[in-house]
């Protein structure tokens, strides 16, 4: 799967945050957070899991791998 810039940012933020993103619909509407559409697309592709309460989004193993591969591609493109 080729990641969009928004999806890439979500995976990077989750990786930096210990594999988790804490976000509610209210925090999304106030700006500065990721769109629920972007988060949902990553869940659909198996790169994130959403906790039942809906405020914790966790990287899956596939999400960790995608973030790693994507960062390597980006590094190679800048060389």
PDB file of N, CA, C and O in Angstrom:
ATOM      1  N   UNK A   1       0.843  -1.173   0.000  1.00  0.00           N
ATOM      2  CA  UNK A   1       0.000   0.000   0.000  1.00  0.00           C
ATOM      3  C   UNK A   1       0.888   1.237   0.000  1.00  0.00           C
ATOM      4  O   UNK A   1       1.797   1.355   0.822  1.00  0.00           O
ATOM      5  N   UNK A   2       0.631   2.137  -0.902  1.00  0.00           N
ATOM      6  CA  UNK A   2       1.349   3.406  -0.917  1.00  0.00           C
ATOM      7  C   UNK A   2       0.639   4.357   0.043  1.00  0.00           C
ATOM      8  O   UNK A   2      -0.570   4.566  -0.059  1.00  0.00           O
ATOM      9  N   UNK A   3       1.393   4.927   0.967  1.00  0.00           N
ATOM     10  CA  UNK A   3       0.817   5.800   1.984  1.00  0.00           C
ATOM     11  C   UNK A   3       0.733   7.243   1.507  1.00  0.00           C
ATOM     12  O   UNK A   3       1.633   7.745   0.834  1.00  0.00           O
ATOM     13  N   UNK A   4      -0.365   7.900   1.869  1.00  0.00           N
ATOM     14  CA  UNK A   4      -0.475   9.337   1.613  1.00  0.00           C
ATOM     15  C   UNK A   4       0.368  10.061   2.665  1.00  0.00           C
ATOM     16  O   UNK A   4       0.813   9.458   3.641  1.00  0.00           O
ATOM     17  N   UNK A   5       0.577  11.333   2.456  1.00  0.00           N
ATOM     18  CA  UNK A   5       1.351  12.122   3.421  1.00  0.00           C
ATOM     19  C   UNK A   5       0.662  12.131   4.789  1.00  0.00           C
ATOM     20  O   UNK A   5       1.333  12.057   5.818  1.00  0.00           O
ATOM     21  N   UNK A   6      -0.663  12.221   4.805  1.00  0.00           N
ATOM     22  CA  UNK A   6      -1.414  12.216   6.067  1.00  0.00           C
ATOM     23  C   UNK A   6      -1.283  10.870   6.774  1.00  0.00           C
ATOM     24  O   UNK A   6      -1.087  10.820   7.989  1.00  0.00           O
ATOM     25  N   UNK A   7      -1.392   9.777   6.015  1.00  0.00           N
ATOM     26  CA  UNK A   7      -1.255   8.446   6.602  1.00  0.00           C
ATOM     27  C   UNK A   7       0.152   8.241   7.144  1.00  0.00           C
ATOM     28  O   UNK A   7       0.333   7.668   8.219  1.00  0.00           O
ATOM     29  N   UNK A   8       1.139   8.708   6.401  1.00  0.00           N
ATOM     30  CA  UNK A   8       2.533   8.604   6.828  1.00  0.00           C
ATOM     31  C   UNK A   8       2.732   9.337   8.161  1.00  0.00           C
ATOM     32  O   UNK A   8       3.412   8.834   9.056  1.00  0.00           O
ATOM     33  N   UNK A   9       2.139  10.521   8.284  1.00  0.00           N
ATOM     34  CA  UNK A   9       2.258  11.325   9.505  1.00  0.00           C
ATOM     35  C   UNK A   9       1.621  10.606  10.693  1.00  0.00           C
ATOM     36  O   UNK A   9       2.170  10.626  11.794  1.00  0.00           O
ATOM     37  N   UNK A  10       0.469   9.971  10.480  1.00  0.00           N
ATOM     38  CA  UNK A  10      -0.187   9.212  11.550  1.00  0.00           C
ATOM     39  C   UNK A  10       0.729   8.099  12.037  1.00  0.00           C
ATOM     40  O   UNK A  10       0.934   7.942  13.240  1.00  0.00           O
ATOM     41  N   UNK A  11       1.283   7.322  11.100  1.00  0.00           N
ATOM     42  CA  UNK A  11       2.146   6.207  11.484  1.00  0.00           C
ATOM     43  C   UNK A  11       3.399   6.693  12.196  1.00  0.00           C
ATOM     44  O   UNK A  11       3.845   6.069  13.158  1.00  0.00           O
ATOM     45  N   UNK A  12       3.970   7.800  11.736  1.00  0.00           N
ATOM     46  CA  UNK A  12       5.154   8.358  12.402  1.00  0.00           C
ATOM     47  C   UNK A  12       4.808   8.820  13.811  1.00  0.00           C
ATOM     48  O   UNK A  12       5.561   8.557  14.749  1.00  0.00           O
ATOM     49  N   UNK A  13       3.675   9.506  13.972  1.00  0.00           N
ATOM     50  CA  UNK A  13       3.266   9.978  15.294  1.00  0.00           C
ATOM     51  C   UNK A  13       2.996   8.812  16.243  1.00  0.00           C
ATOM     52  O   UNK A  13       3.343   8.870  17.422  1.00  0.00           O
ATOM     53  N   UNK A  14       2.374   7.756  15.721  1.00  0.00           N
ATOM     54  CA  UNK A  14       2.113   6.583  16.552  1.00  0.00           C
ATOM     55  C   UNK A  14       3.416   5.904  16.950  1.00  0.00           C
ATOM     56  O   UNK A  14       3.570   5.463  18.089  1.00  0.00           O
ATOM     57  N   UNK A  15       4.343   5.822  16.020  1.00  0.00           N
ATOM     58  CA  UNK A  15       5.638   5.202  16.306  1.00  0.00           C
ATOM     59  C   UNK A  15       6.371   5.986  17.392  1.00  0.00           C
ATOM     60  O   UNK A  15       6.938   5.398  18.314  1.00  0.00           O
ATOM     61  N   UNK A  16       6.359   7.314  17.280  1.00  0.00           N
ATOM     62  CA  UNK A  16       6.997   8.175  18.282  1.00  0.00           C
ATOM     63  C   UNK A  16       6.283   8.053  19.624  1.00  0.00           C
ATOM     64  O   UNK A  16       6.922   8.112  20.675  1.00  0.00           O
ATOM     65  N   UNK A  17       4.967   7.884  19.596  1.00  0.00           N
ATOM     66  CA  UNK A  17       4.162   7.792  20.812  1.00  0.00           C
ATOM     67  C   UNK A  17       4.109   6.400  21.402  1.00  0.00           C
ATOM     68  O   UNK A  17       3.139   6.059  22.078  1.00  0.00           O
ATOM     69  N   UNK A  18       5.114   5.594  21.168  1.00  0.00           N
ATOM     70  CA  UNK A  18       5.139   4.249  21.735  1.00  0.00           C
ATOM     71  C   UNK A  18       4.138   3.310  21.089  1.00  0.00           C
ATOM     72  O   UNK A  18       3.707   2.336  21.706  1.00  0.00           O
ATOM     73  N   UNK A  19       3.766   3.599  19.846  1.00  0.00           N
ATOM     74  CA  UNK A  19       2.837   2.735  19.127  1.00  0.00           C
ATOM     75  C   UNK A  19       1.382   3.113  19.314  1.00  0.00           C
ATOM     76  O   UNK A  19       0.491   2.404  18.847  1.00  0.00           O
ATOM     77  N   UNK A  20       1.126   4.240  20.003  1.00  0.00           N
ATOM     78  CA  UNK A  20      -0.253   4.634  20.279  1.00  0.00           C
ATOM     79  C   UNK A  20      -0.500   6.100  19.948  1.00  0.00           C
ATOM     80  O   UNK A  20       0.401   6.936  20.029  1.00  0.00           O
ATOM     81  N   UNK A  21      -1.732   6.387  19.578  1.00  0.00           N
ATOM     82  CA  UNK A  21      -2.216   7.756  19.400  1.00  0.00           C
ATOM     83  C   UNK A  21      -3.447   7.887  20.290  1.00  0.00           C
ATOM     84  O   UNK A  21      -4.338   7.039  20.252  1.00  0.00           O
ATOM     85  N   UNK A  22      -3.495   8.939  21.080  1.00  0.00           N
ATOM     86  CA  UNK A  22      -4.652   9.210  21.926  1.00  0.00           C
ATOM     87  C   UNK A  22      -5.413  10.372  21.304  1.00  0.00           C
ATOM     88  O   UNK A  22      -4.910  11.493  21.230  1.00  0.00           O
ATOM     89  N   UNK A  23      -6.631  10.089  20.858  1.00  0.00           N
ATOM     90  CA  UNK A  23      -7.388  11.124  20.160  1.00  0.00           C
ATOM     91  C   UNK A  23      -8.878  10.841  20.236  1.00  0.00           C
ATOM     92  O   UNK A  23      -9.316   9.701  20.083  1.00  0.00           O
ATOM     93  N   UNK A  24      -9.647  11.890  20.472  1.00  0.00           N
ATOM     94  CA  UNK A  24     -11.103  11.796  20.472  1.00  0.00           C
ATOM     95  C   UNK A  24     -11.650  12.629  19.320  1.00  0.00           C
ATOM     96  O   UNK A  24     -10.910  13.383  18.689  1.00  0.00           O
ATOM     97  N   UNK A  25     -12.934  12.494  19.049  1.00  0.00           N
ATOM     98  CA  UNK A  25     -13.562  13.309  18.002  1.00  0.00           C
ATOM     99  C   UNK A  25     -13.491  14.783  18.371  1.00  0.00           C
ATOM    100  O   UNK A  25     -13.355  15.632  17.490  1.00  0.00           O
ATOM    101  N   UNK A  26     -13.582  15.099  19.652  1.00  0.00           N
ATOM    102  CA  UNK A  26     -13.505  16.492  20.098  1.00  0.00           C
ATOM    103  C   UNK A  26     -12.123  17.063  19.816  1.00  0.00           C
ATOM    104  O   UNK A  26     -12.011  18.184  19.320  1.00  0.00           O
ATOM    105  N   UNK A  27     -11.065  16.309  20.123  1.00  0.00           N
ATOM    106  CA  UNK A  27      -9.716  16.819  19.861  1.00  0.00           C
ATOM    107  C   UNK A  27      -9.475  16.975  18.365  1.00  0.00           C
ATOM    108  O   UNK A  27      -8.719  17.854  17.952  1.00  0.00           O
ATOM    109  N   UNK A  28     -10.101  16.143  17.557  1.00  0.00           N
ATOM    110  CA  UNK A  28      -9.973  16.252  16.099  1.00  0.00           C
ATOM    111  C   UNK A  28     -10.604  17.543  15.601  1.00  0.00           C
ATOM    112  O   UNK A  28     -10.041  18.231  14.750  1.00  0.00           O
ATOM    113  N   UNK A  29     -11.779  17.871  16.137  1.00  0.00           N
ATOM    114  CA  UNK A  29     -12.483  19.070  15.669  1.00  0.00           C
ATOM    115  C   UNK A  29     -11.777  20.354  16.079  1.00  0.00           C
ATOM    116  O   UNK A  29     -11.992  21.399  15.464  1.00  0.00           O
ATOM    117  N   UNK A  30     -10.941  20.292  17.107  1.00  0.00           N
ATOM    118  CA  UNK A  30     -10.208  21.483  17.552  1.00  0.00           C
ATOM    119  C   UNK A  30      -8.936  21.705  16.749  1.00  0.00           C
ATOM    120  O   UNK A  30      -8.250  22.707  16.951  1.00  0.00           O
ATOM    121  N   UNK A  31      -8.612  20.806  15.856  1.00  0.00           N
ATOM    122  CA  UNK A  31      -7.433  20.970  15.002  1.00  0.00           C
ATOM    123  C   UNK A  31      -6.177  20.437  15.653  1.00  0.00           C
ATOM    124  O   UNK A  31      -6.145  20.141  16.848  1.00  0.00           O
ATOM    125  N   UNK A  32      -5.139  20.321  14.836  1.00  0.00           N
ATOM    126  CA  UNK A  32      -3.861  19.847  15.342  1.00  0.00           C
ATOM    127  C   UNK A  32      -3.755  18.346  15.495  1.00  0.00           C
ATOM    128  O   UNK A  32      -2.711  17.838  15.906  1.00  0.00           O
ATOM    129  N   UNK A  33      -4.814  17.629  15.174  1.00  0.00           N
ATOM    130  CA  UNK A  33      -4.794  16.174  15.270  1.00  0.00           C
ATOM    131  C   UNK A  33      -5.098  15.579  13.899  1.00  0.00           C
ATOM    132  O   UNK A  33      -5.322  16.302  12.928  1.00  0.00           O
ATOM    133  N   UNK A  34      -5.100  14.292  13.839  1.00  0.00           N
ATOM    134  CA  UNK A  34      -5.353  13.583  12.584  1.00  0.00           C
ATOM    135  C   UNK A  34      -6.853  13.455  12.335  1.00  0.00           C
ATOM    136  O   UNK A  34      -7.640  13.360  13.277  1.00  0.00           O
ATOM    137  N   UNK A  35      -7.239  13.454  11.073  1.00  0.00           N
ATOM    138  CA  UNK A  35      -8.662  13.312  10.745  1.00  0.00           C
ATOM    139  C   UNK A  35      -9.108  11.881  11.029  1.00  0.00           C
ATOM    140  O   UNK A  35      -8.339  10.929  10.891  1.00  0.00           O
ATOM    141  N   UNK A  36     -10.366  11.757  11.426  1.00  0.00           N
ATOM    142  CA  UNK A  36     -10.910  10.428  11.691  1.00  0.00           C
ATOM    143  C   UNK A  36     -10.953   9.597  10.412  1.00  0.00           C
ATOM    144  O   UNK A  36     -10.854   8.371  10.470  1.00  0.00           O
ATOM    145  N   UNK A  37     -11.099  10.241   9.267  1.00  0.00           N
ATOM    146  CA  UNK A  37     -11.093   9.539   7.981  1.00  0.00           C
ATOM    147  C   UNK A  37      -9.737   8.890   7.730  1.00  0.00           C
ATOM    148  O   UNK A  37      -9.662   7.748   7.278  1.00  0.00           O
ATOM    149  N   UNK A  38      -8.664   9.626   8.027  1.00  0.00           N
ATOM    150  CA  UNK A  38      -7.314   9.082   7.841  1.00  0.00           C
ATOM    151  C   UNK A  38      -7.074   7.925   8.801  1.00  0.00           C
ATOM    152  O   UNK A  38      -6.535   6.890   8.406  1.00  0.00           O
ATOM    153  N   UNK A  39      -7.470   8.094  10.061  1.00  0.00           N
ATOM    154  CA  UNK A  39      -7.317   7.014  11.037  1.00  0.00           C
ATOM    155  C   UNK A  39      -8.117   5.784  10.602  1.00  0.00           C
ATOM    156  O   UNK A  39      -7.619   4.660  10.665  1.00  0.00           O
ATOM    157  N   UNK A  40      -9.354   6.001  10.164  1.00  0.00           N
ATOM    158  CA  UNK A  40     -10.208   4.887   9.741  1.00  0.00           C
ATOM    159  C   UNK A  40      -9.629   4.159   8.532  1.00  0.00           C
ATOM    160  O   UNK A  40      -9.734   2.936   8.439  1.00  0.00           O
ATOM    161  N   UNK A  41      -9.022   4.895   7.610  1.00  0.00           N
ATOM    162  CA  UNK A  41      -8.436   4.235   6.435  1.00  0.00           C
ATOM    163  C   UNK A  41      -7.275   3.336   6.844  1.00  0.00           C
ATOM    164  O   UNK A  41      -7.070   2.276   6.252  1.00  0.00           O
ATOM    165  N   UNK A  42      -6.516   3.753   7.851  1.00  0.00           N
ATOM    166  CA  UNK A  42      -5.409   2.919   8.324  1.00  0.00           C
ATOM    167  C   UNK A  42      -5.923   1.694   9.074  1.00  0.00           C
ATOM    168  O   UNK A  42      -5.304   0.631   9.021  1.00  0.00           O
ATOM    169  N   UNK A  43      -7.052   1.834   9.774  1.00  0.00           N
ATOM    170  CA  UNK A  43      -7.682   0.678  10.423  1.00  0.00           C
ATOM    171  C   UNK A  43      -8.158  -0.298   9.350  1.00  0.00           C
ATOM    172  O   UNK A  43      -7.953  -1.507   9.467  1.00  0.00           O
ATOM    173  N   UNK A  44      -8.792   0.228   8.312  1.00  0.00           N
ATOM    174  CA  UNK A  44      -9.309  -0.610   7.215  1.00  0.00           C
ATOM    175  C   UNK A  44      -8.195  -1.424   6.562  1.00  0.00           C
ATOM    176  O   UNK A  44      -8.411  -2.571   6.169  1.00  0.00           O
ATOM    177  N   UNK A  45      -7.005  -0.836   6.445  1.00  0.00           N
ATOM    178  CA  UNK A  45      -5.872  -1.525   5.826  1.00  0.00           C
ATOM    179  C   UNK A  45      -5.063  -2.343   6.832  1.00  0.00           C
ATOM    180  O   UNK A  45      -4.028  -2.908   6.479  1.00  0.00           O
ATOM    181  N   UNK A  46      -5.528  -2.412   8.087  1.00  0.00           N
ATOM    182  CA  UNK A  46      -4.872  -3.248   9.090  1.00  0.00           C
ATOM    183  C   UNK A  46      -3.602  -2.663   9.673  1.00  0.00           C
ATOM    184  O   UNK A  46      -2.806  -3.392  10.266  1.00  0.00           O
ATOM    185  N   UNK A  47      -3.390  -1.351   9.515  1.00  0.00           N
ATOM    186  CA  UNK A  47      -2.170  -0.725  10.026  1.00  0.00           C
ATOM    187  C   UNK A  47      -2.366  -0.114  11.410  1.00  0.00           C
ATOM    188  O   UNK A  47      -1.395   0.129  12.126  1.00  0.00           O
ATOM    189  N   UNK A  48      -3.616   0.134  11.785  1.00  0.00           N
ATOM    190  CA  UNK A  48      -3.961   0.624  13.120  1.00  0.00           C
ATOM    191  C   UNK A  48      -5.111  -0.207  13.655  1.00  0.00           C
ATOM    192  O   UNK A  48      -5.889  -0.778  12.891  1.00  0.00           O
ATOM    193  N   UNK A  49      -5.213  -0.269  14.985  1.00  0.00           N
ATOM    194  CA  UNK A  49      -6.382  -0.854  15.637  1.00  0.00           C
ATOM    195  C   UNK A  49      -6.989   0.223  16.513  1.00  0.00           C
ATOM    196  O   UNK A  49      -6.270   1.020  17.117  1.00  0.00           O
ATOM    197  N   UNK A  50      -8.305   0.249  16.582  1.00  0.00           N
ATOM    198  CA  UNK A  50      -8.998   1.223  17.417  1.00  0.00           C
ATOM    199  C   UNK A  50      -9.492   0.529  18.672  1.00  0.00           C
ATOM    200  O   UNK A  50     -10.122  -0.527  18.601  1.00  0.00           O
ATOM    201  N   UNK A  51      -9.204   1.126  19.820  1.00  0.00           N
ATOM    202  CA  UNK A  51      -9.686   0.580  21.086  1.00  0.00           C
ATOM    203  C   UNK A  51     -11.209   0.729  21.152  1.00  0.00           C
ATOM    204  O   UNK A  51     -11.769   1.620  20.512  1.00  0.00           O
ATOM    205  N   UNK A  52     -11.879  -0.128  21.914  1.00  0.00           N
ATOM    206  CA  UNK A  52     -13.341  -0.051  22.013  1.00  0.00           C
ATOM    207  C   UNK A  52     -13.862   1.317  22.466  1.00  0.00           C
ATOM    208  O   UNK A  52     -14.956   1.725  22.075  1.00  0.00           O
ATOM    209  N   UNK A  53     -13.086   2.020  23.281  1.00  0.00           N
ATOM    210  CA  UNK A  53     -13.535   3.334  23.747  1.00  0.00           C
ATOM    211  C   UNK A  53     -13.306   4.409  22.701  1.00  0.00           C
ATOM    212  O   UNK A  53     -13.839   5.511  22.833  1.00  0.00           O
ATOM    213  N   UNK A  54     -12.534   4.124  21.670  1.00  0.00           N
ATOM    214  CA  UNK A  54     -12.367   5.033  20.552  1.00  0.00           C
ATOM    215  C   UNK A  54     -11.414   6.186  20.746  1.00  0.00           C
ATOM    216  O   UNK A  54     -11.369   7.088  19.911  1.00  0.00           O
ATOM    217  N   UNK A  55     -10.647   6.186  21.827  1.00  0.00           N
ATOM    218  CA  UNK A  55      -9.694   7.280  22.015  1.00  0.00           C
ATOM    219  C   UNK A  55      -8.252   6.825  21.857  1.00  0.00           C
ATOM    220  O   UNK A  55      -7.345   7.654  21.781  1.00  0.00           O
ATOM    221  N   UNK A  56      -8.033   5.533  21.807  1.00  0.00           N
ATOM    222  CA  UNK A  56      -6.684   5.000  21.652  1.00  0.00           C
ATOM    223  C   UNK A  56      -6.605   4.258  20.328  1.00  0.00           C
ATOM    224  O   UNK A  56      -7.399   3.359  20.048  1.00  0.00           O
ATOM    225  N   UNK A  57      -5.635   4.651  19.527  1.00  0.00           N
ATOM    226  CA  UNK A  57      -5.384   4.039  18.228  1.00  0.00           C
ATOM    227  C   UNK A  57      -3.993   3.428  18.315  1.00  0.00           C
ATOM    228  O   UNK A  57      -3.029   4.141  18.594  1.00  0.00           O
ATOM    229  N   UNK A  58      -3.866   2.131  18.082  1.00  0.00           N
ATOM    230  CA  UNK A  58      -2.614   1.412  18.281  1.00  0.00           C
ATOM    231  C   UNK A  58      -2.083   0.866  16.963  1.00  0.00           C
ATOM    232  O   UNK A  58      -2.828   0.308  16.158  1.00  0.00           O
ATOM    233  N   UNK A  59      -0.775   1.038  16.758  1.00  0.00           N
ATOM    234  CA  UNK A  59      -0.133   0.457  15.574  1.00  0.00           C
ATOM    235  C   UNK A  59      -0.185  -1.062  15.652  1.00  0.00           C
ATOM    236  O   UNK A  59       0.075  -1.641  16.706  1.00  0.00           O
ATOM    237  N   UNK A  60      -0.514  -1.699  14.557  1.00  0.00           N
ATOM    238  CA  UNK A  60      -0.429  -3.153  14.467  1.00  0.00           C
ATOM    239  C   UNK A  60       0.992  -3.513  14.021  1.00  0.00           C
ATOM    240  O   UNK A  60       1.794  -2.632  13.710  1.00  0.00           O
ATOM    241  N   UNK A  61       1.290  -4.794  13.994  1.00  0.00           N
ATOM    242  CA  UNK A  61       2.595  -5.224  13.471  1.00  0.00           C
ATOM    243  C   UNK A  61       2.761  -4.755  12.027  1.00  0.00           C
ATOM    244  O   UNK A  61       3.842  -4.326  11.624  1.00  0.00           O
ATOM    245  N   UNK A  62       1.680  -4.842  11.256  1.00  0.00           N
ATOM    246  CA  UNK A  62       1.727  -4.380   9.863  1.00  0.00           C
ATOM    247  C   UNK A  62       1.962  -2.876   9.802  1.00  0.00           C
ATOM    248  O   UNK A  62       2.649  -2.391   8.903  1.00  0.00           O
ATOM    249  N   UNK A  63       1.396  -2.139  10.749  1.00  0.00           N
ATOM    250  CA  UNK A  63       1.605  -0.696  10.804  1.00  0.00           C
ATOM    251  C   UNK A  63       3.039  -0.337  11.121  1.00  0.00           C
ATOM    252  O   UNK A  63       3.607   0.581  10.529  1.00  0.00           O
ATOM    253  N   UNK A  64       3.631  -1.078  12.074  1.00  0.00           N
ATOM    254  CA  UNK A  64       5.056  -0.866  12.385  1.00  0.00           C
ATOM    255  C   UNK A  64       5.908  -1.126  11.146  1.00  0.00           C
ATOM    256  O   UNK A  64       6.809  -0.351  10.825  1.00  0.00           O
ATOM    257  N   UNK A  65       5.615  -2.222  10.460  1.00  0.00           N
ATOM    258  CA  UNK A  65       6.386  -2.576   9.261  1.00  0.00           C
ATOM    259  C   UNK A  65       6.207  -1.522   8.168  1.00  0.00           C
ATOM    260  O   UNK A  65       7.177  -1.138   7.515  1.00  0.00           O
ATOM    261  N   UNK A  66       4.981  -1.055   7.966  1.00  0.00           N
ATOM    262  CA  UNK A  66       4.724  -0.044   6.936  1.00  0.00           C
ATOM    263  C   UNK A  66       5.442   1.257   7.254  1.00  0.00           C
ATOM    264  O   UNK A  66       5.985   1.900   6.356  1.00  0.00           O
ATOM    265  N   UNK A  67       5.451   1.649   8.517  1.00  0.00           N
ATOM    266  CA  UNK A  67       6.150   2.875   8.914  1.00  0.00           C
ATOM    267  C   UNK A  67       7.642   2.732   8.666  1.00  0.00           C
ATOM    268  O   UNK A  67       8.294   3.672   8.211  1.00  0.00           O
ATOM    269  N   UNK A  68       8.180   1.563   8.963  1.00  0.00           N
ATOM    270  CA  UNK A  68       9.610   1.318   8.774  1.00  0.00           C
ATOM    271  C   UNK A  68       9.972   1.337   7.287  1.00  0.00           C
ATOM    272  O   UNK A  68      10.927   2.003   6.886  1.00  0.00           O
ATOM    273  N   UNK A  69       9.214   0.613   6.480  1.00  0.00           N
ATOM    274  CA  UNK A  69       9.477   0.551   5.037  1.00  0.00           C
ATOM    275  C   UNK A  69       9.320   1.931   4.415  1.00  0.00           C
ATOM    276  O   UNK A  69      10.126   2.336   3.576  1.00  0.00           O
ATOM    277  N   UNK A  70       8.281   2.652   4.827  1.00  0.00           N
ATOM    278  CA  UNK A  70       8.038   3.975   4.262  1.00  0.00           C
ATOM    279  C   UNK A  70       9.164   4.940   4.617  1.00  0.00           C
ATOM    280  O   UNK A  70       9.566   5.752   3.784  1.00  0.00           O
ATOM    281  N   UNK A  71       9.674   4.862   5.837  1.00  0.00           N
ATOM    282  CA  UNK A  71      10.778   5.759   6.219  1.00  0.00           C
ATOM    283  C   UNK A  71      12.049   5.408   5.449  1.00  0.00           C
ATOM    284  O   UNK A  71      12.834   6.298   5.123  1.00  0.00           O
ATOM    285  N   UNK A  72      12.263   4.119   5.151  1.00  0.00           N
ATOM    286  CA  UNK A  72      13.425   3.729   4.350  1.00  0.00           C
ATOM    287  C   UNK A  72      13.297   4.257   2.922  1.00  0.00           C
ATOM    288  O   UNK A  72      14.276   4.733   2.347  1.00  0.00           O
ATOM    289  N   UNK A  73      12.094   4.175   2.348  1.00  0.00           N
ATOM    290  CA  UNK A  73      11.868   4.698   0.995  1.00  0.00           C
ATOM    291  C   UNK A  73      12.135   6.195   0.954  1.00  0.00           C
ATOM    292  O   UNK A  73      12.752   6.704   0.019  1.00  0.00           O
ATOM    293  N   UNK A  74      11.664   6.887   1.973  1.00  0.00           N
ATOM    294  CA  UNK A  74      11.844   8.335   2.031  1.00  0.00           C
ATOM    295  C   UNK A  74      13.329   8.674   2.147  1.00  0.00           C
ATOM    296  O   UNK A  74      13.804   9.603   1.495  1.00  0.00           O
ATOM    297  N   UNK A  75      14.067   7.925   2.976  1.00  0.00           N
ATOM    298  CA  UNK A  75      15.508   8.147   3.119  1.00  0.00           C
ATOM    299  C   UNK A  75      16.227   7.911   1.796  1.00  0.00           C
ATOM    300  O   UNK A  75      17.098   8.694   1.418  1.00  0.00           O
ATOM    301  N   UNK A  76      15.873   6.844   1.094  1.00  0.00           N
ATOM    302  CA  UNK A  76      16.512   6.529  -0.187  1.00  0.00           C
ATOM    303  C   UNK A  76      16.194   7.581  -1.250  1.00  0.00           C
ATOM    304  O   UNK A  76      17.026   7.864  -2.111  1.00  0.00           O
ATOM    305  N   UNK A  77      15.007   8.152  -1.191  1.00  0.00           N
ATOM    306  CA  UNK A  77      14.613   9.162  -2.176  1.00  0.00           C
ATOM    307  C   UNK A  77      15.367  10.472  -1.982  1.00  0.00           C
ATOM    308  O   UNK A  77      15.538  11.232  -2.935  1.00  0.00           O
ATOM    309  N   UNK A  78      15.820  10.744  -0.762  1.00  0.00           N
ATOM    310  CA  UNK A  78      16.525  12.003  -0.491  1.00  0.00           C
ATOM    311  C   UNK A  78      18.020  11.894  -0.738  1.00  0.00           C
ATOM    312  O   UNK A  78      18.734  12.893  -0.653  1.00  0.00           O
ATOM    313  N   UNK A  79      18.498  10.710  -1.038  1.00  0.00           N
ATOM    314  CA  UNK A  79      19.940  10.529  -1.277  1.00  0.00           C
ATOM    315  C   UNK A  79      20.315  10.866  -2.683  1.00  0.00           C
ATOM    316  O   UNK A  79      21.486  10.769  -3.050  1.00  0.00           O
TER     317      UNK A  79
END
